[in-house]
Amino acid sequence: MTDVSRVTALPVLDLRVDPGPLRERLREAAHEVGFCYLIGHGVPDTLVGRMLDAARRLFELPAADKDAIAMVRSPHFRGYTRLGGELTQGRVDWREQIDLGPERPPIGGPGKPDYLWLQGPNQWPTALPELPGIIAEWDAALSAVSRSLLGHWAASLGSAPDVFDAAFADAPATLIKVIRYPARAASSQGVGAHRDAGALTLLLAEPGSRGLQVRRARGGSSGWIDVPPVAGAFIVNIGELLEVATGGYLRATEHRVNLDGPATERISVPYFFNPRLDAQLPVLSLPEEFAALAAARHDPADPIFSVYGRNAWKSRLRAHPDVAAAHGYAPGDGDGSAFAG
């Protein structure tokens, strides 16, 4: 095993290689670092180019066009967030973005779990009529990659490759963010240190960009690894649900975007592959050699909920208190009524 405290770069894994060695390397990367680069994923370069082009055109729109689809207008936390409009650990993140998910009818309401409000329609900029089609293609392509990765991780830990399938079979709660970090920032915090609330993330980072950093050591403060883009690769990381499903053997690692250093604009598109809002991933029975290395994380100030919707709701309330206030959502973990007063 690699000494994680000495890791200075992420492993580059190829999804085309034989399953045996691929699964072993995926397991080691997810256990030791929680991140890796992924090549051989089959997502066409043309689709990647169209996504980046659409992102640039989105952020070039006049402010009025973007504000017309402001997230604060959506009870489902969908839409545009201006520069400085999101928080991580109570501090302002210096980026602008649009949050998009599957186009489905709303299912939230009084007396239902709060987190059901996370399902609902998107807000689309009228000046970019092609964006919904590009996002739909992106979702289909990256969903296939994500399902393949989940199967490999399950098999690498001694379970059936389809052990997670049921949780994603009906209405997975995918989230796509299209983000711009500006060349000139009012803060070094592009996005503060955090862990992702779902199962796994596939990140497209614009070639030549910089700023993404990953925490170096388990539970420690021994510094950060710079994670620059690699040509043709997605950056893959584990979310909190896979950490729970493996008793802490697979690791959701803290990461951030640090805007210190040379000024460069940065486009990124994280794809969060999540199960149904009401789903729990099964907890795997690990082989003895892996179970001995599992270390579940318990933090009363930042609990991990096994039901995905509860975990996501916790994160959304913290990141977007303006949206919560606009729609009367009460503080809490997402398991009760969504309305204050």
C-alpha positions in Angstrom: 0.0 0.0 0.0 1.1 3.5 -0.7 1.8 5.8 2.3 -1.0 8.4 1.7 1.0 11.0 3.6 3.5 11.0 0.8 1.1 11.2 -2.1 1.9 14.1 -4.3 -0.1 13.3 -7.4 -3.3 11.4 -8.2 -3.2 8.0 -10.0 -4.3 7.9 -13.6 -6.6 5.0 -14.3 -7.8 3.7 -17.6 -11.3 2.3 -17.8 -10.4 0.2 -20.8 -7.9 -2.1 -19.0 -8.7 -5.6 -17.8 -11.2 -5.6 -14.8 -8.9 -7.4 -12.4 -6.0 -4.8 -12.3 -8.4 -1.9 -12.9 -10.5 -2.9 -9.8 -7.5 -3.2 -7.6 -6.2 0.2 -8.6 -9.6 1.8 -8.2 -10.0 0.3 -4.8 -6.6 1.5 -3.7 -7.1 5.0 -5.0 -10.5 5.4 -3.4 -9.2 4.0 -0.1 -5.9 5.9 0.1 -6.7 9.2 -1.5 -10.4 9.3 -2.5 -9.5 10.8 -5.9 -8.1 9.7 -9.2 -7.9 10.7 -12.9 -9.9 8.6 -15.3 -9.1 8.1 -18.9 -10.6 5.6 -21.4 -14.1 6.6 -20.3 -15.5 6.8 -23.8 -17.0 10.2 -23.5 -16.5 11.8 -26.9 -14.1 14.8 -27.2 -16.7 16.5 -29.3 -19.2 16.4 -26.5 -16.6 17.7 -24.0 -15.9 20.5 -26.4 -19.6 21.4 -26.8 -20.1 21.4 -23.0 -17.2 23.8 -22.5 -18.3 26.0 -25.3 -21.9 26.1 -23.9 -20.4 27.0 -20.5 -18.5 29.9 -21.8 -21.5 31.3 -23.7 -23.6 30.9 -20.6 -21.4 33.0 -18.5 -21.0 35.6 -21.3 -24.8 36.3 -21.1 -25.9 39.7 -19.8 -26.4 39.8 -16.0 -30.1 40.3 -16.5 -30.4 37.1 -18.5 -28.6 35.1 -15.7 -30.5 36.8 -12.9 -33.8 35.9 -14.5 -33.1 32.3 -13.6 -31.6 33.0 -10.2 -31.7 30.0 -7.8 -33.5 32.0 -5.2 -36.6 31.7 -7.5 -36.6 27.9 -7.4 -37.9 25.9 -4.4 -35.8 23.0 -5.8 -32.4 24.7 -5.6 -32.0 24.9 -9.4 -30.7 27.8 -11.4 -28.1 30.5 -11.4 -26.0 31.7 -8.5 -24.1 34.9 -8.9 -20.5 35.5 -7.8 -20.3 35.4 -4.0 -23.8 33.9 -3.7 -22.9 30.5 -2.2 -21.3 29.6 1.2 -19.0 26.8 2.3 -18.5 26.5 6.1 -20.1 29.9 6.5 -17.6 31.7 4.2 -18.3 33.1 0.7 -17.3 31.1 -2.3 -16.1 33.2 -5.2 -17.6 31.6 -8.3 -20.7 31.8 -10.4 -22.7 28.7 -11.5 -25.9 27.1 -12.6 -27.3 24.0 -10.9 -29.2 21.5 -13.1 -30.8 18.2 -12.5 -33.2 15.7 -14.1 -36.4 17.4 -15.4 -39.1 15.9 -13.2 -42.3 17.2 -11.6 -42.1 18.5 -8.1 -42.9 16.0 -5.3 -42.3 18.1 -2.2 -45.0 19.5 0.0 -46.3 19.9 3.6 -46.1 16.8 5.7 -43.5 15.2 3.4 -39.7 14.9 4.0 -38.0 18.2 3.3 -35.5 16.7 0.9 -38.3 15.8 -1.6 -38.2 19.5 -2.6 -34.9 18.7 -4.3 -36.8 17.2 -7.2 -38.4 19.5 -9.7 -37.9 21.4 -13.0 -34.8 23.3 -14.0 -34.5 27.0 -14.9 -33.0 27.4 -18.3 -31.6 30.6 -19.9 -33.8 31.5 -22.9 -30.8 32.8 -24.8 -29.2 29.3 -24.9 -31.9 27.1 -26.2 -29.4 24.3 -27.0 -28.3 24.0 -23.4 -31.0 21.5 -22.3 -30.0 19.1 -25.1 -26.3 19.3 -24.2 -27.0 18.7 -20.6 -29.2 15.7 -21.4 -26.3 14.2 -23.5 -23.9 14.9 -20.8 -26.1 13.2 -18.2 -26.5 10.1 -20.3 -22.8 9.7 -21.1 -21.5 10.3 -17.5 -24.2 8.2 -16.0 -22.9 5.2 -18.0 -19.3 5.9 -16.7 -20.6 6.3 -13.1 -22.5 3.0 -13.2 -19.4 1.2 -14.5 -17.3 2.7 -11.7 -19.8 1.7 -9.0 -19.8 -1.9 -10.4 -16.0 -2.1 -10.3 -15.8 -0.7 -6.8 -18.4 -3.2 -5.5 -16.6 -6.1 -7.1 -13.2 -5.0 -5.8 -14.6 -5.2 -2.3 -16.0 -8.7 -2.7 -19.6 -7.8 -3.5 -21.7 -8.4 -6.6 -21.1 -5.7 -9.3 -24.8 -4.8 -9.3 -25.1 -4.5 -5.5 -25.8 -0.7 -5.8 -28.0 -0.8 -8.9 -31.4 -0.8 -7.1 -30.6 2.5 -5.4 -30.0 4.1 -8.9 -32.6 2.3 -10.9 -35.5 4.7 -10.6 -35.2 8.5 -10.6 -31.5 9.0 -9.6 -31.0 12.5 -8.2 -28.1 13.5 -10.4 -26.8 17.0 -10.0 -24.8 18.9 -12.6 -23.1 22.2 -11.8 -21.6 24.4 -14.6 -19.1 26.8 -12.8 -16.9 29.7 -13.7 -14.1 30.9 -11.4 -13.1 34.4 -12.4 -9.6 35.5 -13.2 -9.9 38.3 -10.7 -11.4 37.2 -7.4 -12.3 39.1 -4.2 -11.3 36.1 -2.2 -8.9 33.1 -2.4 -11.8 30.8 -1.7 -13.2 29.6 -5.0 -15.0 27.0 -3.0 -14.1 26.1 0.6 -13.0 22.7 1.9 -15.8 20.2 1.8 -16.8 16.6 1.0 -19.4 15.7 -1.6 -22.7 14.5 -0.2 -23.5 11.8 -2.8 -22.0 8.6 -4.2 -19.3 9.8 -6.7 -18.3 12.8 -8.7 -16.9 13.1 -12.2 -15.3 16.5 -12.7 -14.5 18.1 -16.1 -11.9 20.8 -15.5 -11.0 23.1 -18.4 -7.5 22.4 -19.8 -4.8 24.7 -18.5 -6.8 25.8 -15.5 -5.7 25.5 -11.9 -6.9 25.8 -8.3 -8.4 22.4 -7.3 -6.7 20.9 -4.3 -7.2 17.7 -2.3 -6.5 17.1 1.4 -3.3 15.1 1.6 -3.8 12.8 4.7 -6.7 11.0 6.4 -8.3 13.3 8.9 -5.1 15.4 9.2 -4.0 18.9 8.3 -0.8 18.0 6.6 -1.4 20.1 3.5 -3.0 19.9 0.1 -2.3 18.2 -3.2 -2.7 20.3 -6.4 -4.9 18.6 -8.9 -4.4 20.2 -12.4 -6.4 18.9 -15.4 -5.0 16.0 -17.3 -5.8 16.0 -21.1 -8.7 13.7 -21.8 -9.3 12.7 -18.2 -12.1 13.2 -15.7 -11.2 13.8 -12.1 -13.1 11.2 -10.0 -13.8 11.4 -6.3 -15.8 9.4 -3.7 -18.8 10.9 -2.0 -20.0 10.4 1.6 -22.5 7.7 0.6 -19.8 5.3 -0.5 -17.9 6.1 2.6 -20.9 5.0 4.7 -21.5 2.0 2.5 -18.0 0.7 3.1 -17.8 1.6 6.8 -15.2 4.2 6.0 -12.9 2.0 3.9 -13.5 4.1 0.8 -12.9 7.7 1.6 -14.7 10.9 0.9 -11.9 13.4 0.9 -11.9 17.1 1.6 -11.2 19.2 -1.4 -11.3 22.9 -2.3 -10.6 25.4 -5.0 -7.9 27.9 -4.1 -7.7 31.0 -6.2 -4.3 32.2 -4.9 -1.6 32.5 -7.5 -1.6 33.5 -11.2 -4.9 34.9 -12.3 -6.7 32.6 -14.7 -10.4 32.1 -15.4 -11.5 28.5 -14.8 -14.5 26.6 -16.2 -15.4 23.4 -14.4 -18.4 21.0 -14.7 -18.8 18.6 -11.8 -21.3 15.7 -12.3 -22.6 14.3 -9.1 -24.0 10.8 -9.5 -26.5 10.2 -6.7 -29.2 7.6 -6.0 -32.9 8.3 -5.5 -33.6 11.0 -2.9 -35.1 8.3 -0.6 -32.5 5.7 -1.2 -29.8 4.2 1.0 -26.8 2.4 -0.4 -26.5 -1.1 1.1 -23.7 -1.4 3.6 -21.2 -4.0 2.2 -19.8 -6.9 4.1 -16.1 -6.4 3.5 -13.4 -9.1 3.3 -11.5 -9.3 6.6 -8.4 -7.6 5.2 -10.3 -4.5 4.1 -12.6 -4.4 7.1 -9.5 -4.2 9.4 -8.6 -1.0 7.5 -12.0 0.7 7.6 -12.4 3.7 9.8 -15.9 5.2 10.0 -16.0 9.0 10.5 -18.2 10.3 13.3 -18.6 14.1 13.6 -21.7 15.2 15.5 -21.3 18.7 14.1 -21.3 17.3 10.5 -23.2 14.0 10.5 -23.5 11.9 7.4 -27.0 10.7 6.7 -27.4 7.3 5.0 -30.5 8.5 3.2 -29.2 10.5 0.2 -31.9 13.1 0.3 -31.2 14.0 4.0 -27.5 14.3 3.3 -28.1 16.5 0.2 -30.7 18.7 2.0 -28.2 19.4 4.8 -25.6 20.6 2.3 -28.1 22.7 0.3 -29.4 24.6 3.4 -25.8 25.4 4.4 -24.7 26.5 1.0 -27.8 28.5 0.0 -29.4 30.1 3.1 -31.0 32.7 0.9 -32.9 30.1 -1.1 -34.0 28.4 2.2 -35.2 31.7 3.5 -37.1 32.7 0.3 -39.1 29.4 0.4 -39.6 29.2 4.2 -37.5 26.1 4.7 -36.7 25.5 8.4 -33.2 24.5 9.6 -32.9 20.7 10.1 -31.7 17.5 8.6 -34.4 17.2 6.0 -36.5 14.5 7.7 -39.4 16.6 8.8 -41.6 19.3 7.5 -39.9 21.8 5.1 -41.8 24.8 6.3 -40.9 27.1 9.2 -43.7 28.7 11.1 
